Amino acid sequence: MTTERAASTPALPFDPADPVALTQALVRCPSVTPQEGGALALLSAVLTAEGYEVHRPVFSEPGMPDVENFYARIGTEAPVFVIAGHSDVVPVGDEAAWTRDPFAGEIENGILYGRGACDMKGGVGAMVAAAIRYRRENPDAPGSIAFLITGDEEGPAVNGTVKLLDWAHRRGERFDHCLLGEPTNPGSMSDMVKIGRRGSLTGELTVNGIQGHVGYPHLADNPIRGMVRLLAALDAAPLDTGTKHFDASNLEVTTLDVGNPATNVIPAQARAVFNIRFNDAWTPETLAAEIERRLREAAGNTVRYEIRFRPTNSVAFLTEPGPFVAMVADAVEAETGRRPALSTTGGTSDARFIKSYCPVVEYGVVGKTMHQVDECVAVADLAALERITNRLLASYFAAHHKA
C-alpha cells in the first residue's frame, strides 16, 4: 500500500546552499530507522522552496513498519540526473559512551559530530546544497535534477528504495544517470569512487547425527565431524581468482553451533551459517549450485546434511568505466588534486537496486566513523563534496547540451 505525506514550506533559519548548515540540521533530526524523525520534512521544505516538485510516499508491507520516502525533481526535460541517498540512521547504541549529544550536530575543531554525520546525512546535505547552488547560478540550465531519498536503507530495505524506484517508474519518471552519496572514501576525499558492488549470498548448513553417550560412540553419530568435513571442503579451494574490476569472491563462516550444554553427550545436530561476497563471475543461482556441488562431493554417502540459501536481492554489478564514470573522477580530481581509484570493494548498497534503472556510481565523504560512537565528518569534507557535486552537475549538463 502507498500513501503520501503533504509537502510543507516553513521558513528556514539558514541557507540550504550551505552544506555544513544543512548537514547540521539533518543530523538534528532523530531519524533512526524506520522513523522519519523530521529529516524528510526538512528536505521537503528546503527543495519545495527552491522550486522542486516534492513527493513523500509512504510504503507498507504486512509485518513490516511503514516507511516514508522522498522524491523531488526540478526540470521537465532530459537528461535526468538523479542524486540518491538515505535519511535514516542506525541506533545510537550506548548513548553514555558518546562524548557529545548524538543528535546535536555539534562542531568542534572543524569536525561535525552526530549520528548519521558521515552515513549519510553529510552526503545528502552536501549534494542537496550543491544542486541548489547549481540551479541558482544556472536557472535556465537544460535537463532535470532529481533526488531519490529512502528512509529504509539501514533497516529491512523492504519499504524503501525498491518500492520508491518502482513508484517513480510507474509515474513515468526515467533516469539517465545516478550519483549515490554513500561514504565511499576510506581516508581522504580523493581516494575512491565505487563503480560496482559485490553480491551477497548467505547459506545455512545443517549436519544431522545421532545423539548418544560419549562413552558409547559406536551407538551415536557425531555431526561435528561431518560439519568440519563439509566446511573444510567449502574452504579448500578459492571460488575464483577475481575478475577485471573485482577482487576474488570470499566465503566466511559466521556462526557454528551445536546447542549442547553437556560435555558427556554427543549432539544430534550441528548448524553453521556462512556468507559469501561474490564478484561478477557468479549469480546467486550459479554460486549456490557450486556450493551444493562441493558439499555433495565432500559428504559422499556418510554425512547427512541439509543446505538452505536465504533469499537475496544483492547481486554483483558493475557500471563499466566510460564517459560518466570519467566525469565523476574528473570532478574529484579537479577539486582534490588527485584522481580517485575506481573500486568495487565493501558491502552492499542501494546502488544494487538503482542499477536496474540507470548507470550509477557512488561517491561521498570519508567513512571511517560510520555506525560508530561519536560518528563525525570533517567540515572541510562537506565543503569539498559540495564543490565536487556542483562541478559534476555543471560538466554533466554542459556535455549533454553540446550533444
N, C-alpha and C positions, 0 to 999 in steps of 0.2 A: 504494500500500500504506500502511496505517496501523498503527502500534504506539503504545504509551503508556508513559511513564515513571511510576514509582510516586511518590506524594507522600511527603514526609517532614516531621517537625515538630521539628527541633532547637531548643534554647533560643536565644533571640536576645539579644545584648548591648545592645540598645537598644529603645526603644518605637517600634513601627512607625507609631503615630499621629503621630509627629514627622516632618514631610515632609522636613526637612533631613537628619536621620539616615538615613532610608530612601533618599533620593536618593544620599547618600554611599555607602551600602552597595551600591546598584545600580551606581554608577559604578565601584566597585572590582571589578566582575565584567567580565572582558575578553571581552565577548560580540560580537566582530566577526563579522558575517555570514559563514558560516552557523553559527558556534559559539554554543552556549548560554552558555558561559562562567560558569555559576553563577547567572545573573540569574533564570531561571525557577525554579530550585531555591529561591532566596531568596524569591521571591514565593509559591511553594508553601508554604514553611514559615510565612511571615507570615500568609497567608489561611487556611490549614488551622487554625492556632492560634486564629483569630477565628471559626471555625465555618463557613467556606465549604466547599462540596464542590469539590474541585480535580481537574482533568484536565490531562495534559500529552501530548497526541497528537503523534506524530512522523510526518510525511508524507514520502513518497518519490515520485520520478519518475525514469524512466530518463534517465541523462545529467546529472542534477542532484543536488546534495548533499542528504542527508536534513536536514530542519529540524524542530526541536522547537518546539511552540507551547503556548499556555496558555489554559485556560478555567476560570473559577471562578464559583460562584454561591452566594448566600445568600438564603434565602426560597424559597417554593414557589408564591406567588400572583402574579397580575398586579396592576399593571403591572410589566414587567421593564425596568429602566433599565440600559443597557449602557455601560460605560466601556471604550473601546478605545485601543490603542496598540501600540508595538513595543518590544522589549527589545534588538534588535540595533543595532549601531552601525557606522559606516563605519570603514575602517582609520585608524590613527594618522597615516600618512604619514611624513614625516621626523621621527622622534622627537627627534633632536638639536635641532630647531627649537623644541620645546616648552620653556617655562621651568619646567615642573613635570611630574612623572610623570603621564602621561595617564590612568592607572588608580588614582590615589591618592585622589581625591576631596578634595583639599586645599582648605581655606577660608582666604582671606586678605582682609582689609578688606571683609568682607561678601559676597565672591564665592566660589562653589564652582566649582573647575576640574576638568576631566576630559572625556575623550571620551564623548559622549552626555549631558553635563550638561544641555544645552538640547534636543538632538534625540535621543531624547526621554525619557531616564530621569528628568529633572526633572518632566515632565508625569506620567509613570507614578507616580513616588514621591509627588508631592503629591496625586494623585487617589486612590491607594490609601489614603494616610493620612487623607484626608477621609472616605472611605467607612467606614474603621474607626472614626473618631471618631463619625460619624453613627450607626452601629449600636450602639456602646457607649452612646451617650446616648439611643437610641431602640430598645431591644431588642425591643419588640413592634410596631415600625413595620410597616405594611402593605406589600405588594409585595415585589419582589426586586431585588437589585443583582447584576450580572454583570460579569466582566472578560474581555475578549477581547484577548489579547496575542499578537502574532505574533513569530517570530524571523527573518522573511524580508522585512521591508519595505525594507531598504536594499540587498537583493540582487535576485535574479531575480524575486521575488514570485510564484513558482510553487508552492512548498510552504508558503505562509503563509496569509494572510487568506482567500483564495478557498476553499481547502480547509477551513480552520477553520470558516468560516461554513456551508459545506455539511455538515461533520461535525456541527456543533451542530444544524442544521435537521433532519438525519436522526434525531437523538436526540430530536426533539420540542421543542427549545427555540424559543420565539417571543419576539421582542423588540419592545418598544413604542417606545422612543426611545434614541438613542445620542449620547454625547459623546466625540469623538475628541480626545485631548490633544496634538495636534501643536503646535509652537511658532508660533502664528499672529500674535503681536504684533510689529510692527516696531520699536517704540521704548519703549512702556510697557504695563503690564497693562490699561490702559483703551482700547487702540487698536482692536482688531479681533476680531470673531467671523466665521468663514468659514461661509457658508451654501450653498456650492456650489463647484464646481471646473470649470475649462475642460477640454476633451478634448485629446488629443494624437494627431496623425497624422504619420507620417514617410514621405516619398516618396523613391525612388531613381530618378534620371533619367539615362539614358544616351543620348548622341548618337553615332551611327556615321558615320564618314567614310571616306576612303581615304588611307592613308599615302603620303607622297611626299617628294620633294626640294623644299626651299623655293624653289630656283631655277627649278623647273618646276611652278608651282602649277596649271597647266592639266591636269596629269596626276594631280592629287590633289584631295581634297575635305576642307577643314579643318573638323573637327567643332566647333571652338571657336566659330566664327561662329554655328553653329546653336544651340549651348548658350547663348550670350549672348542670342540672339533669344528663345529659349524662356523663360529666366529673367526677361528683361525683361517678357515677356507675363504671367508669374505675378505680377509685382510692379507691373504697370501700374495696376491699379485695386484698391481695397480689397475684401476678401472680403465685408465688411459694415460697418455703422457702429455695431455694438454692439446690445445688447438691454436690457431694463429693468434687469436685475441684472448684466449682463456688459459688459466692455469689448469693443471690436472684435476680431475674430479676427486673428491675427498670423502671417505666414509669414516664416521666416528660413532662408536658405541656410546650412548649417552646414559643408559641405565642397564643394570644387570641385577636380578633379584630372584630369590627363591622363597622369600617369605617364611623362613624356617627359624624359629627361636630356639630349637633344641639341638644340642650338639651330638646326640646319640640317635638321631633319626635321619635316614636318607630321604630327601624330599621327593615329592611326587612330580614336581614340575619346576622348570626354570624358565624365566622370561627375560628377554633383552629388548631394548629399543635402540635403533640406530638411525642416524640421519646422514644423508648424502647430499653434498652440494656439488652439483654436476654441471658440466660445460655443454656447449652446443654440439658435442658429438652424440648426445643422448636426448631422448624424450623420456618422460616418466614411464611410458609403456616399454620402450626398449631396455631401459635401465632395470625395471622390475623383472623383465624376462632374464636378463643377465644374472641378477641376484638369485633368482629361482634356479637357474642352471647350476650355479656354484653350490648352492645348498643341496640340490638333488645329488650331485656327484659326490659331495662330501658325506652325505648321510648314508648313501648306499642302502642296504637293507637292514641297517642296525639302529639308526637314530630316527625316532618318531618325532616329527616336528610339524608345526603349522607356521605359515608366514602370512602376514596381512600388511598391506600397504595403506597408509592413510590417504584419503583423497587429497590432491594437491592442485592448486591453481598457479603454482610457482614453476614456470618453465624457463629454461635458459633462452636468452635472446640477445641480439646484437644489432645496434644501429651502425651500419657499415660506415667507416670513415669516408667522408665526401665533403661537398661544399658546406653543408650545415654544421657538421662537426668541426670543420676547419674554421668556420666563422666564430664558433664559440671559443675555440682555442686562441684564435687571433685576438678576440676581445680580452681574454685573460692575459695574454702576453703583452698587449698594448698597455694595460693598466698596472701590471706587476713587474714587467721586465723579464719574465721567464715563461717559456712555453710549457703548459701542463702536460703530464703524461695522460694517455688515453687508457683507461682502466676498466676492468670488469670484476674487480675484487669486491669483497664484502658480502653482506647478506642480501636479502631481497628488498624490494621497494615497490611502490605503486607504479613505477615505470613498467612493470611486467603486465599491467593492465592497459596502460596508455599506448604501448607499442602496437596494439591491435588497431588503433585509430589513426596514428600518425607517427613519424620518426620522433624519438625522444632521447634527449641526453640529460644528464644530471650534473649540476654544479652548485655548490653552496659554501657555507662558511667552514671553518676548521671544526672538526667533530670530536675533539679529544674528551670533552666532558659530557657528551650526550648520555642521558639517563643517570648521571652521577649526582651525588650530593654536591651542592654548590655549583651546579651547571652554570656555564657562563659563555660569553662571547666577547671578543675584543671589539671595542667601538670602531677601531680602525678597519677591522674586517667587514663590519656592516657598511662602512663608507665605501670600501673597495668593491663589495658586491653590488652596491647601488650603481657605482660608476661602470662596472663591467656589464651589468644588465642593460643600463642605458645605452652604452656603446653598441652592444649586441642588437638592441632594437633598432637603432639608427642604421646599422650596417645591413640588417635583415631587410628592412622595408626599402632602403635605398637600392639594394640589389634586385628586389622584385619589381620595383618601379622602373628600373632600367630595362629589365627583361620584358 
